[in-house]
Amino acid sequence: MQQWADYLDKIRGRRPSNSATRARGINDGSSLSGKRIKIMPGLYINLGKTGVSTSLSKPGATLNFKPDRKPRATVGIPGTGLSYSANIERVSALKRKQLALGLSDGSSWH
């Protein structure tokens, strides 16, 4: 009976339902969450259920980039479990020029 339940879980995309099933090593391979590929020190490609992202990290700080989303910055105190995360704004080339010229409010030339 447990094999039938495992089969139903597999076709529904669920993980095995009990520890005995997990101990047998049954896995449908659909779970990619937590997969992280190190490209070089501090640069990673993260594979998840909803897509791929890239991370730049150093102890205490991480920048995460996902396609079609705002970058996310996380800072923390290593070893404590304390951290803060926030989305950061992308700055367009026009906005960078305005900031460099001191036109931070986006006003035009007069």
Backbone as JSON, one array per atom type, in Angstrom:
{
  "sequence": "MQQWADYLDKIRGRRPSNSATRARGINDGSSLSGKRIKIMPGLYINLGKTGVSTSLSKPGATLNFKPDRKPRATVGIPGTGLSYSANIERVSALKRKQLALGLSDGSSWH",
  "N": [[0.82, -1.2, 0.0], [1.98, 1.22, 0.75], [3.73, 1.61, -1.36], [2.01, 2.31, -3.42], [1.06, 4.77, -2.5], [3.47, 6.17, -2.54], [3.92, 6.17, -5.3], [1.75, 7.75, -6.19], [2.42, 10.15, -4.92], [4.74, 10.69, -6.33], [3.86, 11.12, -9.02], [2.33, 13.35, -8.6], [4.21, 15.2, -8.01], [5.2, 15.46, -5.48], [7.26, 15.18, -2.55], [8.64, 12.12, -1.14], [6.55, 10.51, 1.29], [7.15, 9.5, 3.87], [9.66, 8.63, 6.38], [10.73, 6.1, 5.93], [10.44, 5.73, 3.2], [12.09, 7.76, 2.25], [14.49, 6.79, 3.26], [14.89, 4.61, 1.64], [15.77, 5.82, -0.6], [14.19, 6.78, -2.66], [13.51, 9.06, -5.1], [12.12, 11.53, -7.07], [13.53, 13.34, -8.54], [12.7, 15.92, -9.05], [13.21, 18.01, -7.39], [15.12, 20.79, -7.17], [15.89, 22.66, -5.44], [18.22, 24.39, -3.47], [20.51, 23.66, -4.81], [23.71, 24.6, -5.62], [26.18, 25.99, -7.56], [29.57, 26.43, -7.66], [31.34, 28.87, -9.28], [33.65, 30.46, -9.18], [35.69, 31.65, -6.43], [33.39, 33.24, -4.39], [31.5, 33.62, -6.42], [28.55, 32.29, -7.57], [26.23, 30.01, -9.14], [22.88, 29.51, -8.76], [20.49, 26.98, -8.61], [17.06, 26.5, -8.75], [13.61, 25.59, -8.01], [12.03, 27.42, -9.38], [13.69, 28.64, -11.18], [16.84, 30.06, -12.3], [19.54, 31.69, -10.65], [22.1, 34.15, -9.95], [24.77, 34.62, -7.71], [26.8, 36.88, -5.9], [29.11, 36.76, -3.41], [30.45, 37.31, -0.14], [31.86, 36.69, 3.05], [29.34, 37.64, 5.21], [27.98, 39.3, 3.43], [25.84, 39.34, 0.56], [24.96, 39.49, -2.86], [22.26, 38.94, -4.93], [21.15, 37.96, -8.08], [18.43, 37.71, -10.21], [16.87, 36.78, -13.27], [14.75, 39.21, -14.8], [13.97, 40.39, -12.39], [14.4, 42.54, -9.52], [17.66, 43.14, -8.18], [18.82, 41.52, -5.15], [19.97, 42.29, -1.97], [21.77, 41.04, 0.77], [22.81, 41.34, 4.05], [24.7, 40.39, 6.88], [25.61, 39.2, 10.2], [28.16, 37.11, 10.51], [27.9, 33.82, 11.82], [25.98, 34.37, 13.76], [23.37, 34.2, 12.87], [21.87, 36.39, 12.4], [20.5, 38.58, 10.06], [19.85, 40.89, 7.33], [17.73, 41.56, 4.63], [17.07, 43.01, 1.45], [15.45, 44.29, -1.5], [17.16, 45.86, -4.15], [17.33, 48.83, -6.09], [17.59, 48.95, -9.61], [19.68, 50.97, -11.53], [19.19, 53.02, -14.19], [20.95, 53.89, -17.26], [20.44, 56.56, -18.01], [19.57, 57.63, -15.57], [21.92, 57.35, -14.07], [23.56, 59.19, -15.4], [22.16, 61.55, -14.82], [22.44, 61.62, -12.05], [25.2, 61.89, -11.87], [25.51, 64.43, -12.92], [24.32, 65.94, -11.04], [21.58, 66.15, -11.1], [19.6, 64.87, -9.51], [16.85, 64.77, -8.97], [15.69, 64.23, -11.35], [15.06, 66.32, -13.0], [14.92, 68.38, -15.97], [17.24, 69.98, -18.31], [17.77, 73.52, -18.08]],
  "CA": [[0.0, 0.0, 0.0], [2.86, 2.37, 0.81], [4.29, 1.82, -2.69], [0.99, 3.03, -4.18], [1.09, 6.16, -2.01], [4.71, 6.76, -3.07], [3.72, 6.39, -6.73], [0.87, 8.91, -6.32], [3.22, 11.33, -4.56], [5.69, 10.95, -7.41], [3.21, 11.72, -10.19], [1.82, 14.66, -8.19], [5.35, 16.08, -7.81], [5.47, 15.63, -4.05], [8.37, 14.4, -2.0], [8.17, 10.92, -0.44], [5.73, 10.89, 2.43], [7.61, 9.1, 5.19], [11.1, 8.44, 6.51], [11.11, 4.82, 5.35], [10.56, 5.95, 1.76], [13.31, 8.55, 2.05], [15.63, 5.94, 3.56], [15.09, 3.73, 0.48], [16.4, 6.6, -1.64], [13.28, 7.08, -3.76], [13.48, 10.49, -5.37], [11.67, 11.74, -8.45], [14.46, 14.24, -9.2], [12.09, 17.21, -9.38], [13.63, 19.04, -6.44], [16.42, 21.39, -7.44], [16.15, 23.71, -4.48], [19.43, 24.21, -2.7], [21.67, 23.33, -5.64], [24.55, 25.78, -5.79], [27.38, 25.63, -8.31], [30.61, 27.44, -7.46], [32.06, 29.21, -10.5], [34.93, 30.88, -8.64], [35.42, 32.12, -5.07], [32.46, 34.35, -4.27], [30.54, 33.67, -7.53], [27.79, 31.05, -7.61], [24.98, 29.89, -9.88], [21.91, 28.81, -7.91], [19.4, 26.34, -9.34], [15.9, 26.31, -7.9], [12.39, 25.12, -8.67], [11.44, 28.45, -10.23], [14.63, 29.19, -12.14], [18.27, 30.17, -12.04], [20.0, 33.01, -10.22], [23.54, 34.29, -9.77], [25.1, 35.28, -6.44], [28.14, 37.35, -5.56], [29.07, 36.76, -1.95], [31.62, 37.42, 0.71], [31.3, 36.49, 4.38], [28.59, 38.77, 5.75], [27.24, 40.05, 2.42], [25.52, 38.63, -0.67], [24.11, 40.11, -3.88], [21.63, 37.89, -5.71], [20.56, 38.48, -9.32], [17.52, 36.81, -10.93], [16.36, 37.42, -14.49], [13.47, 39.91, -14.73], [13.66, 40.84, -11.03], [15.37, 43.46, -8.92], [18.7, 42.46, -7.39], [18.55, 41.45, -3.72], [21.17, 42.37, -1.14], [21.64, 40.5, 2.13], [23.96, 41.55, 4.92], [24.5, 39.72, 8.16], [26.73, 39.03, 11.09], [28.47, 35.69, 10.42], [27.89, 33.03, 13.04], [24.91, 34.72, 14.7], [22.05, 33.96, 12.29], [21.2, 37.67, 12.2], [20.74, 39.15, 8.73], [18.84, 41.79, 6.78], [17.64, 41.43, 3.18], [16.22, 44.0, 0.79], [15.62, 44.46, -2.93], [17.82, 47.12, -4.48], [16.87, 49.37, -7.36], [18.52, 49.03, -10.72], [19.8, 52.35, -11.96], [19.34, 53.09, -15.64], [22.06, 54.72, -17.74], [19.99, 57.94, -17.93], [19.56, 58.03, -14.16], [23.32, 57.5, -13.66], [24.04, 60.47, -15.94], [21.52, 62.61, -14.06], [23.07, 61.65, -10.73], [26.56, 62.41, -12.04], [25.42, 65.86, -13.2], [23.68, 66.62, -9.93], [20.15, 66.3, -11.37], [19.05, 63.67, -8.88], [15.4, 64.75, -8.97], [15.22, 63.91, -12.69], [14.66, 67.51, -13.73], [15.6, 68.55, -17.26], [18.11, 71.14, -18.44], [17.09, 74.8, -18.22]],
  "C": [[0.86, 1.26, 0.0], [3.46, 2.66, -0.57], [3.3, 2.59, -3.56], [0.97, 4.51, -3.78], [2.34, 6.87, -2.52], [4.56, 7.08, -4.55], [2.84, 7.63, -6.96], [1.6, 10.19, -5.97], [4.16, 11.71, -5.69], [5.02, 11.61, -8.6], [2.6, 13.08, -9.86], [2.96, 15.65, -7.95], [5.67, 16.33, -6.35], [6.67, 14.8, -3.65], [7.8, 13.15, -1.32], [7.57, 11.27, 0.91], [6.24, 10.45, 3.79], [9.1, 8.8, 5.2], [11.57, 7.13, 5.9], [11.3, 4.96, 3.84], [11.83, 6.73, 1.47], [14.55, 7.71, 2.28], [15.93, 4.99, 2.4], [15.69, 4.49, -0.69], [15.51, 6.88, -2.83], [13.2, 8.58, -3.91], [13.1, 10.68, -6.82], [12.55, 12.73, -9.2], [13.9, 15.62, -9.51], [12.56, 18.34, -8.47], [15.03, 19.53, -6.75], [16.78, 22.42, -6.39], [17.41, 23.38, -3.68], [20.65, 23.83, -3.51], [22.44, 24.61, -5.93], [25.85, 25.35, -6.44], [28.39, 26.77, -8.16], [31.36, 27.64, -8.77], [33.49, 29.6, -10.16], [34.67, 31.4, -7.23], [34.53, 33.36, -5.07], [31.43, 34.46, -5.37], [29.88, 32.31, -7.68], [26.62, 31.15, -8.58], [24.07, 29.01, -9.03], [20.79, 28.26, -8.77], [18.26, 26.07, -8.38], [14.7, 25.83, -8.69], [11.85, 26.14, -9.66], [12.43, 29.07, -11.21], [16.06, 29.23, -11.65], [18.59, 31.58, -11.56], [21.52, 32.98, -10.06], [23.79, 35.05, -8.48], [26.56, 35.68, -6.4], [28.16, 37.43, -4.04], [30.46, 36.84, -1.34], [31.08, 37.2, 2.12], [30.62, 37.76, 4.92], [27.78, 39.55, 4.74], [27.03, 39.22, 1.16], [24.67, 39.51, -1.56], [23.57, 38.98, -4.75], [20.91, 38.5, -6.9], [19.72, 37.4, -9.97], [17.05, 37.53, -12.18], [14.99, 38.05, -14.24], [13.04, 40.31, -13.32], [14.72, 41.81, -10.56], [16.43, 42.65, -8.17], [18.35, 42.5, -5.89], [19.88, 41.45, -2.97], [20.86, 41.82, 0.25], [22.93, 40.77, 2.87], [23.67, 40.9, 6.26], [25.76, 39.69, 8.99], [27.04, 37.53, 11.12], [28.48, 35.01, 11.8], [26.76, 33.32, 14.0], [23.53, 34.34, 14.19], [21.28, 35.24, 12.07], [21.54, 38.21, 10.81], [19.59, 40.06, 8.34], [18.9, 41.67, 5.26], [16.72, 42.49, 2.62], [16.49, 43.99, -0.71], [16.29, 45.81, -3.16], [17.39, 47.55, -5.87], [17.97, 49.29, -8.41], [18.53, 50.47, -11.19], [20.06, 52.36, -13.46], [20.5, 54.0, -16.01], [21.68, 56.2, -17.66], [20.03, 58.45, -16.5], [20.99, 58.22, -13.65], [23.89, 58.82, -14.15], [23.46, 61.64, -15.15], [22.15, 62.75, -12.68], [24.46, 62.25, -10.82], [26.56, 63.92, -12.27], [24.73, 66.65, -12.09], [22.19, 66.86, -10.15], [19.39, 65.11, -10.78], [17.53, 63.61, -8.87], [14.82, 64.45, -10.35], [14.78, 65.11, -13.49], [15.48, 67.66, -15.02], [16.48, 69.8, -17.22], [17.27, 72.41, -18.6], [17.96, 75.77, -18.96]]
}
